[in-house]
Amino acid sequence: MDFDFSNFYWTTADTVTALVAAGGAMIGLSIDRIYKRLVAAKRGA
């Protein structure tokens, strides 16, 4: 069976990139939420 390593590498790289992008988006949303909560707390204090 002929296995195409270059194709496998790029598929893996795309998957990792997608996972990192998704993780970055989640972290970004969390930071945004925490920041808004801090601003609201400062405004209330």
Secondary structure, DSSP 8 states (H G I E B T S, - for coil): ----HHHHHHHHHHHHHHHHHHHHHHHHHHHHHHHHHHHHHHHH-
